[in-house]
Amino acid sequence: MRTLFPAESCKEAHPNALNPQSSLKIERGKLSKLSSYSSSASIESLVKVPQPPILPLFKPIDYVEVLAQIHEELESRPPQERSNLFLLQYQVFRGLGEVKLMRRSLQEAWQRANTVHEKIIFGAWLKYEKQGEELIADLLTTCGKCANEFGPIDVASQLPFDVNVSSQKRVTNESHISQNVTFTIGNEKVICDRQKISELSAPFHAMLKGYFSESLSETIDLSENNISPSGMKAISYFSLTGCLIEVPPNLLLEVLVFANKFCCDRLKDACDRRLASLVSSKEDAVELMEYALNENSAVLAASCLQVLICDLPNCLNDNRVVEIFIHANRQQLAFMVGPGLFALFCFLSEVSMNLNSSSDTTTHFLERLVDFAENDKMRLLAFHKLGCVRLLRKEYDEARCLFDGAVNAGHIYSIAGLARLDFIKGEKLSSYEKLNSIISSVTPLGWMYQERSLYCDGNVRWVDLEKASELDPTLIYPYMYRAASLMRTQNAQAALAEINRILGFKLSLECLEIRFFIYLALEDYKAALCDVQTILTLRSDYRMFEGRVAASQLCTLVREHVEHWTTADCWARLYDCWSAVDDIGSLSVIYQMLESDATKSVLYFRQSLLLLRLGCPEAAMRSLQLARQHASSDHERLVYEGWILYDTGHYEEGLRKAEESISIKRSFEAFFLKAYALADSSLDSSYSSTVISLLEDALRCPSDNLRKGTEQSW
């Protein structure tokens, strides 16, 4: 099936993945000739590998056991506790790199949210996770579906006013002298209905109709109560009509403060809701959040929260927004977020880490995450993530305490952080013993051997890394280390064979960069060009040589050593690569063809198929968008639009696009799209024969000779 597989290495390039000691000279943007550096003796120094990072992820020993426990708890826990369980499930899937399952967990948390605050948080999180899908808003609109699925909710309707809050029985003195009462504010007078004003709150009732002296007065001075004549007129009007529609925002704030001071619950609620309806921008939210917290205005606070977190990550560039979340006390935050405190700071810290893992903002958010952890699983996640950030910031004592806390809460993976800290202190044996103790006490995993290898040398390290690859073939560090070691012994062919082991099933920019250097050592410039063009397909801004040289510059330089291909040569090479399932070679050829070939839509579409097969969904989506942009006919464009919708989880909409395309022209690609969209849009087994029939129809349609490659990719 055509599936979006995660690929962290494709998603995040690490410019410091290599640590070359020598580099090609750069003058005025020009690189010196490769011929001066083409021997393995000079290239091998470029192939160096940094230690693998301690990942800020929840990595249990037994994923199946943890997921089973969560599932069991979801069935037995009351509804108000389930959203945090779905959040924990999300974190487990994140550790596994399962993007689709992560989003499904968030969506379950959003759907099962027990409070409006949780609904806001998980809705904003889903919106953040779906960044980039704004591009398909027009497609969804043509299918009659709202693109803003997780957009703002009507907070006021979710937080109804307690009508009984003001219905207390009050003592009345019926000997008052007048139906009206005049309030003087400075030199101005505001005449109000005594009965209506007294109904606003218990304090006003006691003042105007109780046994206070004011109940016998026709005039009462309110000059010292921070209310203006205009504000008092608005209050009087509300007492008569129950309406604040025409009151401007600045006056609403004044009335809100006054209403809170005098316990005018209905008036305060009206101000709260009216102000909440006016929050439409970050500036509004920043300004009004302070009032919401100071005056305990629940609807306004929730509305401001929604505006702020729905604008992430942009809002985190504003210090005023950051300070709201960092400096608010626990009581204020509980009022702002309700029971969603842990979820909020889990979300905020994740967004901040994506922007800058070692920033003060990230640290502050994670500190609050630790503060609001309610159980061991929450604590281990919070301790470990903050420990990783402290380690990155070289705050070693703090990092040690946090990793210790995570281990004590049950997170074995955090021992890797403690081992790194021992090694930094020069206690290499202690680091080795920590990992050795884990390996001997639990069912060993690949990362344990990888970590232990960092604290031993020679053949012992090699053996540990082989064991790591045996237990977890997806770890890229062992392959990179072995390739680099082989290059240091000037055994380039063996290094090439080693790095090909991982590139045969997992695309990694770091591994492609190493292989690029190996090919330079072998003076195989065609192969080197292939790899650098593949790198550029995934990340057009990728930089090599510790981030000092743009990959595009190296591509230009290497191309000077490679015979120019005609369009016919490119097509022939593409057929050969596709038939041999040489995906990286195919990507390289397509990259070269796109620089000149006129049939760009077909090429971008083929590129998207390859990228999906190699586990790079984000790059694949970019290619599909470009295919749609360059489509030469309506039926072709509809196919690309259908795949875009399909790959973003809108199966029924993708199916409709396929049917529209077939109604214009029967094509191989449209039938394939229809088959897979139909298969995923329904679990009914009766559709199986229909799907098979559609695939047979596809095979009867004309298509270029890359069709067999398409069949393999599906």
C-alpha positions in Angstrom: 0.0 0.0 0.0 1.1 3.5 -0.6 1.9 4.6 2.9 3.6 7.7 4.5 6.6 6.2 6.3 8.6 8.4 8.7 12.2 9.1 8.0 13.8 11.4 10.6 17.0 11.5 8.6 15.1 12.8 5.6 13.2 15.2 7.7 16.1 16.7 9.6 19.4 17.2 8.0 22.4 17.4 10.4 24.9 19.8 9.0 27.5 18.6 11.5 27.0 15.0 10.7 30.6 14.9 9.4 33.6 16.5 11.0 36.2 16.8 8.3 39.7 17.8 9.3 40.6 19.0 5.8 38.4 20.7 3.3 38.2 21.8 -0.3 39.3 25.4 -0.6 36.6 27.9 -1.3 37.4 31.2 -2.9 34.8 33.7 -4.2 32.2 30.9 -4.2 34.4 28.6 -6.3 35.6 25.2 -5.2 39.2 24.1 -6.0 39.5 21.3 -8.5 38.6 17.8 -7.3 41.5 16.3 -9.0 43.8 17.6 -6.3 41.8 15.8 -3.6 40.8 12.6 -5.3 43.1 10.1 -3.6 41.7 8.1 -0.7 44.5 9.3 1.5 43.1 12.9 1.4 39.4 11.9 1.3 39.4 9.5 4.2 39.9 12.3 6.6 36.6 13.7 5.6 34.7 10.5 6.6 34.2 11.0 10.3 31.2 10.3 12.4 29.9 12.1 15.5 28.5 10.2 18.5 24.8 9.4 18.1 22.6 11.9 20.1 20.6 11.0 23.2 17.1 11.3 21.7 14.5 13.3 23.8 12.0 10.5 23.2 10.1 8.0 25.3 11.8 4.7 24.5 10.5 1.8 26.7 12.2 -1.6 26.7 9.0 -3.3 25.5 6.9 -1.1 23.2 4.2 -3.9 22.9 3.8 -4.2 26.6 3.5 -0.4 27.1 1.0 0.0 24.3 -1.0 -2.9 25.7 -1.1 -1.3 29.1 -2.3 2.0 27.6 -5.0 0.2 25.7 -6.2 -1.6 28.8 -6.3 1.6 30.8 -8.2 3.4 28.1 -11.0 0.8 28.4 -11.1 1.0 32.2 -10.4 4.7 33.1 -13.1 7.3 33.4 -13.5 9.6 30.3 -11.8 12.6 32.0 -8.5 10.7 32.3 -8.3 9.3 28.7 -6.9 12.3 26.9 -3.6 12.0 28.8 -3.5 8.3 28.0 -3.8 9.1 24.3 -1.0 11.7 24.8 1.2 9.0 26.3 0.3 6.7 23.4 1.3 9.6 21.0 4.7 9.7 22.8 5.3 6.0 22.4 4.5 6.2 18.7 6.8 9.2 18.4 9.6 7.1 19.8 8.9 4.5 17.1 8.7 7.2 14.4 5.2 6.2 13.4 3.8 9.5 12.1 0.4 8.3 11.1 -0.2 6.6 14.4 1.0 9.6 16.2 -1.6 11.8 14.5 -4.2 9.2 15.1 -3.5 9.3 18.9 -3.7 13.1 18.9 -7.0 12.9 17.0 -8.4 10.5 19.5 -7.3 12.8 22.3 -9.0 15.7 20.5 -12.2 13.7 19.9 -12.4 12.4 23.5 -11.4 15.7 25.2 -13.4 16.1 28.3 -13.0 19.9 28.6 -12.9 22.8 26.2 -9.3 23.5 27.2 -8.2 20.0 26.2 -10.1 20.4 22.9 -8.2 23.6 22.2 -4.8 22.1 23.0 -5.2 19.0 21.0 -6.8 20.8 18.1 -3.9 23.3 18.0 -1.5 20.4 18.2 -3.1 18.6 15.3 -3.1 21.9 13.3 0.6 22.2 14.0 1.3 18.6 13.0 -0.5 19.2 9.7 1.5 22.3 8.8 1.8 22.5 5.0 -1.7 21.1 4.4 -2.9 24.6 3.9 -1.8 24.0 0.4 -4.6 21.5 -0.1 -7.3 23.8 1.2 -8.6 24.5 -2.3 -8.7 20.8 -3.1 -10.8 20.0 0.0 -13.1 22.9 -0.9 -13.7 21.5 -4.4 -14.7 18.2 -2.6 -17.1 20.0 -0.3 -14.9 19.3 2.8 -13.8 22.0 5.3 -10.0 22.3 5.3 -10.0 23.9 8.7 -11.0 20.7 10.5 -9.1 21.5 13.7 -9.7 25.3 13.5 -11.0 27.5 16.3 -14.0 26.4 18.3 -16.7 28.5 19.8 -15.4 28.7 23.4 -18.5 30.6 24.7 -20.8 27.8 23.6 -18.6 25.2 25.4 -18.5 27.2 28.6 -22.1 27.9 29.6 -22.9 30.4 32.3 -24.2 29.0 35.6 -27.7 30.5 35.8 -28.1 29.7 39.5 -25.0 31.6 40.5 -27.0 34.8 41.2 -30.3 33.4 42.4 -29.6 33.6 46.1 -32.4 34.8 48.5 -31.6 38.3 49.7 -32.9 40.4 52.6 -34.8 43.4 51.4 -35.7 46.7 53.1 -38.8 47.9 51.4 -38.7 51.4 53.0 -36.5 52.9 50.3 -37.5 56.3 49.2 -37.1 56.3 45.4 -37.3 54.0 42.4 -34.2 55.6 40.9 -30.8 56.1 42.3 -28.2 58.6 41.1 -24.5 57.7 41.1 -22.1 60.6 41.0 -18.7 60.0 39.4 -16.6 63.1 39.6 -18.7 66.0 38.3 -21.1 63.7 36.4 -24.3 62.0 37.5 -25.7 58.7 36.2 -29.4 57.9 36.9 -30.1 54.2 37.3 -33.1 52.0 38.1 -32.6 51.1 41.8 -34.4 47.7 41.4 -32.4 46.7 38.3 -29.1 47.7 39.7 -29.8 45.9 43.0 -30.4 42.7 41.0 -26.9 42.7 39.5 -25.3 41.3 42.7 -25.6 40.7 46.4 -23.4 43.7 47.3 -25.5 46.0 45.2 -28.7 44.6 46.6 -27.5 45.1 50.2 -26.4 48.6 49.4 -29.6 49.7 47.6 -32.4 47.6 49.1 -30.9 46.3 52.3 -30.3 47.9 55.7 -27.3 50.1 54.7 -27.6 53.9 54.8 -27.3 54.0 51.0 -30.7 52.3 50.7 -32.3 55.5 51.9 -30.1 57.8 49.7 -31.1 59.1 46.3 -27.5 59.9 45.5 -24.4 57.7 45.9 -20.8 58.7 45.2 -18.9 56.0 43.2 -15.9 58.3 42.3 -13.5 56.0 44.2 -14.4 52.8 42.5 -12.5 53.1 39.2 -15.5 53.4 37.0 -16.1 56.2 34.5 -19.5 57.8 33.8 -19.5 56.0 30.4 -18.8 52.7 32.1 -21.6 53.3 34.6 -24.0 54.2 31.8 -23.1 50.9 30.1 -23.8 49.0 33.4 -27.2 50.8 33.8 -28.1 49.9 30.2 -27.2 46.3 30.9 -29.3 46.2 34.0 -32.3 47.2 31.9 -31.6 45.2 28.8 -29.0 42.5 29.6 -27.0 43.7 26.5 -23.5 45.0 26.0 -23.3 44.8 22.2 -22.6 48.4 21.5 -20.0 48.9 24.3 -16.4 49.5 22.9 -13.6 47.1 24.0 -11.8 49.6 26.3 -15.1 50.3 28.2 -15.8 46.5 28.4 -12.5 46.0 30.2 -13.5 48.7 32.7 -16.9 47.2 33.2 -15.3 43.7 33.6 -13.1 44.9 36.4 -16.0 46.7 38.1 -18.3 43.7 37.8 -15.7 41.3 39.3 -15.1 43.7 42.2 -18.8 44.0 43.0 -19.6 40.3 42.3 -22.0 41.1 39.4 -21.9 37.6 37.9 -24.3 38.1 35.0 -22.6 41.4 34.0 -19.1 39.8 34.4 -20.1 36.9 32.2 -21.6 39.2 29.6 -18.3 41.2 29.5 -16.3 38.0 29.5 -18.1 36.6 26.4 -18.3 39.9 24.6 -14.5 40.4 25.0 -13.8 36.8 24.1 -15.7 37.3 20.8 -13.3 40.2 20.0 -10.1 38.2 20.3 -8.9 37.7 16.8 -5.1 38.3 16.8 -2.0 37.6 18.8 -2.0 41.3 19.9 -5.6 41.0 21.2 -4.7 37.8 23.1 -1.6 39.1 24.7 -3.3 42.2 25.9 -6.5 40.5 27.1 -4.9 37.5 28.8 -3.7 39.6 31.7 -7.2 40.8 32.3 -8.6 37.3 31.9 -6.3 35.9 34.6 -6.6 38.9 37.0 -10.4 39.0 36.8 -11.0 35.2 36.6 -12.7 35.5 33.2 -12.8 31.9 32.0 -14.2 32.4 28.5 -11.8 35.2 27.7 -8.8 33.2 29.0 -9.7 30.2 26.9 -10.3 32.3 23.8 -6.9 34.0 24.3 -5.2 30.6 24.8 -6.8 29.3 21.6 -5.6 32.2 19.5 -2.0 32.0 20.9 -1.4 28.2 20.6 -3.2 28.0 17.2 -0.5 30.4 15.9 2.4 28.2 16.9 5.3 28.2 16.2 5.1 31.9 15.2 3.9 33.0 18.6 7.0 31.7 20.3 9.0 34.4 18.6 7.2 37.0 20.8 8.6 37.2 24.3 5.3 38.5 25.6 3.6 35.3 24.7 6.4 33.2 26.1 6.3 35.1 29.4 2.5 34.5 29.7 3.2 30.7 29.9 6.4 30.9 31.9 5.5 33.5 34.6 1.8 32.7 35.2 1.5 30.9 38.6 0.0 27.5 39.0 -3.4 28.9 40.0 -3.5 31.2 37.0 -2.4 28.4 34.6 -5.0 26.0 36.1 -7.7 28.7 35.4 -6.3 29.2 31.9 -5.9 25.6 30.9 -8.0 23.5 33.3 -6.8 19.9 33.6 -4.8 20.2 30.4 -1.6 21.6 32.0 0.7 18.7 31.2 -0.7 18.4 27.7 -0.2 22.2 27.1 3.5 22.2 28.2 4.1 18.9 26.3 2.9 20.7 23.2 4.7 24.0 23.9 8.0 22.2 24.7 7.9 20.1 21.5 7.3 23.1 19.3 10.1 25.0 21.1 12.5 22.1 20.7 11.8 22.0 17.0 12.8 25.7 16.8 15.8 25.5 19.2 16.5 22.6 21.4 18.9 24.4 23.7 17.0 27.7 24.1 16.0 29.2 27.4 12.4 29.1 26.3 12.6 25.3 25.7 14.2 24.9 29.1 11.5 26.9 30.9 8.7 25.0 29.1 10.3 21.6 30.1 10.7 22.8 33.7 7.0 23.4 33.8 6.3 20.1 32.2 8.2 18.5 35.1 6.2 20.6 37.6 2.9 19.4 36.1 3.7 15.6 35.7 1.2 13.7 37.7 2.4 10.1 37.5 5.6 8.1 36.8 5.1 7.9 33.0 4.6 11.6 32.8 7.6 12.2 35.1 9.9 9.9 33.2 9.0 11.7 29.9 9.5 15.2 31.4 12.7 14.3 33.3 14.3 12.7 30.2 13.4 15.5 27.8 14.7 18.2 30.1 17.8 16.1 30.8 18.5 15.9 27.1 18.2 19.7 26.9 20.4 20.2 30.0 23.0 17.9 28.4 22.9 19.9 25.2 23.4 23.1 27.2 26.4 21.5 29.0 24.6 21.9 32.3 25.9 18.5 33.5 24.9 18.5 37.2 21.3 19.4 36.4 21.2 16.8 33.6 22.5 14.1 35.9 19.7 14.7 38.4 17.1 14.7 35.7 18.3 11.5 34.1 18.4 9.9 37.5 14.8 10.9 38.1 13.8 9.4 34.7 15.5 6.1 35.5 13.9 6.0 38.9 10.5 6.5 37.2 11.2 3.5 35.0 12.9 4.9 31.8 15.9 2.6 31.2 16.9 4.6 28.1 17.9 7.5 30.3 20.9 5.5 31.6 22.5 6.3 28.2 22.4 10.0 29.3 24.1 9.1 32.7 26.7 7.1 30.8 27.5 10.1 28.6 27.8 12.3 31.6 30.3 9.9 33.2 32.3 9.8 30.0 32.4 13.7 30.0 33.9 13.5 33.5 36.6 11.1 32.3 35.0 8.0 33.9 34.9 5.8 30.8 34.8 2.6 32.7 31.8 3.7 34.7 30.0 4.5 31.4 30.8 1.0 30.1 29.6 -0.6 33.3 26.3 1.2 33.3 25.5 -0.1 29.8 26.9 -3.5 30.6 24.6 -3.7 33.7 21.5 -3.0 31.5 22.4 -5.5 28.9 22.8 -8.2 31.5 19.6 -7.4 33.4 16.9 -6.9 30.7 16.2 -8.1 27.2 18.9 -6.2 25.3 18.1 -3.8 22.4 20.2 -2.4 19.6 20.6 1.0 21.2 22.2 -0.6 24.3 25.0 -2.1 22.3 25.4 1.0 20.2 25.8 3.1 23.4 28.2 0.6 25.0 30.4 0.6 21.9 31.2 4.3 22.6 33.1 3.3 25.7 35.3 0.5 24.3 37.9 0.3 21.5 39.1 -1.7 18.6 37.5 -5.1 17.9 35.3 -4.9 21.0 33.6 -1.8 19.7 33.2 -3.4 16.3 31.6 -6.5 17.9 29.1 -4.3 19.8 28.2 -2.4 16.7 27.6 -5.6 14.8 25.3 -6.7 17.6 23.5 -3.4 17.5 22.9 -3.8 13.8 21.7 -7.3 14.3 19.1 -6.3 16.9 18.1 -3.0 15.2 19.2 -2.7 11.5 17.7 0.8 11.3 20.3 2.4 13.5 22.5 4.4 11.1 25.5 5.1 13.5 27.0 1.5 13.3 27.1 1.6 9.5 28.6 5.0 9.4 31.2 4.2 12.0 32.2 1.0 10.2 32.4 2.8 6.9 34.6 5.5 8.4 36.9 3.0 10.0 37.3 1.2 6.8 38.1 4.4 5.0 40.8 5.2 7.6 42.5 1.9 6.6 42.1 3.1 3.0 39.8 0.2 2.2 37.3 2.3 0.2 35.6 -0.7 -1.5 34.8 -2.3 1.9 33.6 1.1 3.2 31.3 1.4 0.2 29.9 -2.1 0.8 29.2 -1.2 4.4 27.4 2.1 3.8 25.4 0.4 1.0 24.0 -2.0 3.6 21.9 0.7 5.2 21.2 2.7 2.0 19.7 -0.4 0.6 16.6 0.0 2.8 16.8 3.3 4.6 17.6 6.7 3.0 19.7 8.9 5.2 21.3 12.2 4.2 24.2 11.5 6.6 24.9 8.2 4.9 24.6 9.6 1.4 27.1 12.3 2.4 29.6 9.6 3.6 29.1 7.6 0.4 29.6 10.8 -1.7 33.1 11.1 -0.1 33.8 7.4 -0.6 33.0 7.8 -4.3 35.3 10.7 -4.5 38.1 8.6 -3.1 37.3 6.0 -5.7 37.2 8.7 -8.4 33.8 7.4 -9.4 32.3 10.9 -10.2 29.2 9.5 -11.8 28.2 7.8 -8.6 29.2 10.8 -6.5 27.0 13.0 -8.7 24.2 10.6 -8.3 24.4 10.9 -4.5 24.7 14.6 -4.3 21.8 15.1 -6.7 19.7 12.7 -4.5 20.7 14.8 -1.5 19.5 18.0 -3.3 16.2 16.3 -4.1 15.6 15.7 -0.4 17.0 19.0 0.8 17.8 21.7 -1.7 19.5 23.8 1.0 21.7 20.9 2.4 25.2 21.9 3.3 28.3 19.6 3.6 31.8 20.0 5.1 30.4 20.9 8.6 27.8 23.1 6.9 30.4 25.2 5.2 29.7 24.2 1.6 26.4 24.0 -0.2 25.6 20.6 -1.7 24.6 22.5 -4.8 28.2 23.8 -5.2 29.6 20.3 -5.0 27.0 19.1 -7.5 28.2 21.7 -10.0 31.8 20.9 -9.4 31.4 17.1 -9.7 29.3 17.5 -12.8 32.4 18.9 -14.6 34.0 15.5 -14.3 30.9 13.6 -15.7 30.0 13.2 -19.4 26.9 15.2 -20.2 23.8 13.1 -20.8 21.2 13.9 -23.5 17.5 13.6 -22.7 17.5 10.2 -24.4 20.4 9.0 -22.3 18.5 10.1 -19.2 15.4 8.3 -20.1 17.3 5.1 -20.9 19.2 5.4 -17.6 15.9 6.0 -15.7 14.3 2.8 -17.3 17.4 0.8 -16.2 17.4 2.2 -12.7 13.7 1.7 -12.2 13.8 -1.9 -13.6 16.6 -2.7 -11.2 14.7 -0.9 -8.3 17.7 1.4 -7.9 15.7 4.2 -6.2 18.6 6.5 -5.4 19.8 6.3 -9.0 16.3 7.0 -10.3 16.1 10.1 -8.1 19.4 11.3 -9.4 18.4 10.9 -13.0 15.0 12.6 -12.5 16.8 15.5 -10.8 19.0 15.9 -13.8 16.1 15.6 -16.2 14.0 18.2 -14.4 16.7 20.8 -15.2 15.8 20.5 -18.9 13.0 18.1 -19.8 9.7 19.6 -20.7 7.5 16.8 -19.3 8.0 17.9 -15.7 4.7 16.7 -14.3 5.4 13.1 -15.1 8.9 13.4 -13.7 7.7 15.0 -10.5 5.1 12.3 -10.1 7.6 9.5 -10.5 9.9 11.3 -8.1 7.1 11.3 -5.5 6.6 7.5 -5.9 10.3 7.0 -5.3 10.4 9.3 -2.3 7.4 7.5 -0.7 9.1 4.2 -1.3 12.2 5.5 0.4 10.3 6.8 3.4 10.4 10.5 2.8 6.8 11.6 2.8 7.4 15.4 3.2 9.7 15.5 0.1 7.2 13.3 -1.7 4.4 15.7 -1.0 6.5 18.6 -2.4 7.0 16.6 -5.6 3.2 15.9 -5.9 2.5 19.6 -5.5 4.9 20.4 -8.3 3.4 17.6 -10.5 0.0 19.2 -10.0 1.5 22.6 -10.8 3.0 21.4 -14.1 0.1 19.2 -15.2 -0.5 19.5 -18.9 -4.1 18.3 -18.9 -7.2 18.2 -16.7 -7.3 14.4 -16.3 -3.6 14.4 -15.4 -4.0 17.2 -12.8 -6.9 15.4 -11.3 -4.8 12.3 -10.7 -2.1 14.3 -8.9 -4.7 16.1 -6.8 -6.2 12.7 -6.0 -2.8 11.4 -4.8 -2.3 14.5 -2.7 -5.6 14.0 -1.0 -5.0 10.3 -0.6 -1.6 10.8 1.0 -2.9 13.3 3.5 -5.6 10.8 4.7 -8.5 12.1 2.6 -9.3 8.8 0.9 -12.9 9.5 -0.2 -11.9 12.8 -1.7 -9.0 11.1 -3.5 -11.4 8.5 -4.8 -13.7 11.3 -6.2 -10.7 12.9 -8.0 -9.8 9.5 -9.6 -13.4 9.1 -10.8 -13.4 12.6 -12.3 -10.1 11.9 -14.1 -11.4 8.5 -15.5 -14.6 10.3 -16.7 -12.3 12.5 -18.9 -9.8 9.8 -19.9 -9.1 6.3 -18.9 -5.5 6.1 -17.7 -3.3 3.6 -15.8 -2.5 6.1 -13.0 -6.2 7.1 -12.5 -7.3 3.5 -12.1 -4.5 2.8 -9.7 -5.5 5.8 -7.6 -9.1 4.7 -7.6 -8.2 1.2 -6.5 -6.1 2.3 -3.6 -8.4 5.1 -2.5 -11.4 2.6 -2.6 -9.4 0.0 -0.6 -8.5 2.5 2.2 -11.9 4.4 2.3 -13.8 1.2 3.4 -13.0 -1.8 5.5 -15.7 -3.8 3.8 -14.2 -7.0 2.4 -16.8 -7.1 -0.4 -14.8 -4.3 -2.1 -11.9 -6.6 -2.7 -13.2 -7.9 -6.0 -13.9 -4.3 -7.2 -10.3 -3.3 -6.2 -8.9 -6.2 -8.2 -11.0 -5.3 -11.2 -9.8 -1.7 -11.1 -6.2 -2.9 -11.0 -6.9 -5.1 -14.0 -8.4 -2.1 -15.8 -5.3 -0.1 -15.0 -3.0 -2.7 -16.6 -5.1 -2.5 -19.8 -4.5 1.2 -20.1 -1.5 2.6 -21.9 1.3 4.0 -19.8 5.1 4.5 -20.2 7.5 1.6 -19.5 7.9 2.8 -15.9 4.6 1.2 -15.2 6.3 -2.0 -13.8 8.2 0.3 -11.5 5.0 1.8 -10.4 3.6 -1.7 -9.7 6.6 -2.5 -7.6 6.3 0.7 -5.6 2.7 -0.2 -4.7 
